[in-house]
């Protein structure tokens, strides 16, 4: 069983930055792609970013491209999401997830992931 714990959320003004972290239990962290999703109030959970198991490939939703950066440190079993130039519409609960082996075409999909964290709240004020 994989456990994921997100941290780093909070309240920030528009234009500001936050760095989210997601720590994973288990020694197989480096074997799997990871993703970040977000869910705003009243909306469905949506893809934000994904990273390959080695970190060499990254993917972003159009809405965050150029502002967010996903990275991972396999020695620390941790994936990060650096969020810059934040906008009020970025307000959401952010979740990290582990993909159990789905191909890259699945990494933007909810069903491409097998384990999820509990989420961390990000609120961007205008």
Secondary structure by P-SEA (a helix, b strand, c coil): cbbbbbcbbbbbcccbbbbbbbbbccccccccccbbbbbcccccccccccccccccbbbbcccccccbbbbbcccccbbbbbbcccccccccbbbbbbccccccccccccccccccccbbbbbbcc
